[in-house]
């Protein structure tokens, strides 16, 4: 099993001459004001969960967009700050966007265009020429920040996600043979018919084929990408090697299912502090004598949160004997609130919680507790440990690391994972209870099945899932990416 130590030793042995840069729109840590002081907080989301331990292992540089005046004040004159605050082990380099750039590039092209295009959640994508212009401009700004940081040093530049598809193109145009580049596309890649909707589809594909390596979560997304290239560009596709040659550039196309630092999560969740915090949360949530169903998601229409609430409603209709015997605690981080579809989703969730709680509440008990407040990661681990059931009901998801985090946190081998078929994680965590989130009847029955599952079956399923998550951890993921790109042999530890 790969470890942080093994990854660090591999990088030192094989890549000592390389500067390692991770590049993403989202930053791993943000700074905010609290009690008259600037404090540093780890950001939520799958990208940060996955990449943060890798960057700590390799002592690299992470280039990302800062978002506040506190972020600006916390950096040095070159826009840099060492993170994490408790044990600084890599450098965060921030670039800062104007309000107009953020509106058009991030809220516009990325989240009203590419995000709905890539997810089968039946939200119509919106593509505006002005948003595309901002997308190009911001991608160029990221490339310029990378070039400034790299100089003439040998560098591996690892770009992440759909926000930065064009960065590789601008790096290539700079004519820097000292840079090897890769992009990992964290979300699904749509099929060729859906991708045709995008007015800038040729430019997006050309940008992606400027990278040396292009990674996706699962093989199916690789196949969809190759189909799009085959339809849109005059290129040479080698399906045996899984490469595309376009304008004299060969790009490797690979599936690298992303994961987590399972060992670190297991150890922290099993700590005395986490156990104590679990008991405090049990009291705070009034769970004495009740089961806990847990949902942890960014508030997004792809995550299936309304479907989850409606399934709980149907569960109580079909199994009224469970009233007053559980609480669904839904933690949701507000995001992209400037996009109308997200405003509508927030309104829909508020209405659903009010309706379902009014319908089923008895005395002081209500079935759903919905909070948007920030919770430290240590509290989230305590919730994982406390939960009897964790529900991941995404309508479409590249991977979903909440499912893997829940499994890693369950050192007690207890708890049941209910997982959507439409996540990349479902291909690995086959011992979860798999659901179609659109089918409220079977979804409700699966919740009942989870409550009724015998302890020995819960343990058997959890053992198998923990073995999968432990073996396919984030260091193995990073090691495979680096070995593919830099062409050294990937040595697996038994």
Secondary structure, DSSP 8 states (H G I E B T S, - for coil): ---HHHHHHHHHHH-TT-EEEEE-SS-SEEEEEETTEEEEEE--SHHHHHHHHHHHHHT-EEEEEE-SHHHHHHS-TTSEEEE-TTS--EEEEEEE--HHHIIIIIIIIIIIIIHHHHS-S-------HHHHHHHHHHHHHHHHHHHHHHTTS-EEEEEESGGGTTHHHHHHHTT-TTEEEEEE--S----HHHHTT-TTHHHHHHHHTTSSEEEESSHHHHHHHHHHHHHHS--EEETTTTEEEETTEEEEEEE------HHHHHHHHTSHHHHHHHHHHHHHTT-TT-EEEEEEEES-TTS-HHHHHHHHHHHHHH-GGGTTSEEEEEEEE---TTSHHHHHHHHHHHHHHHHHHHHH-BTTB-SEEEE-S---HHHHHHHHHH-SEEEE--SSBS--HHHHHHHHH-TTS--EEEEETTBGGGGT-TTSEEE-TT-HHHHHHHHHHHHH--HHHHHHHHHHHHHHHHHS-HHHHHHHHHHHHHT-------
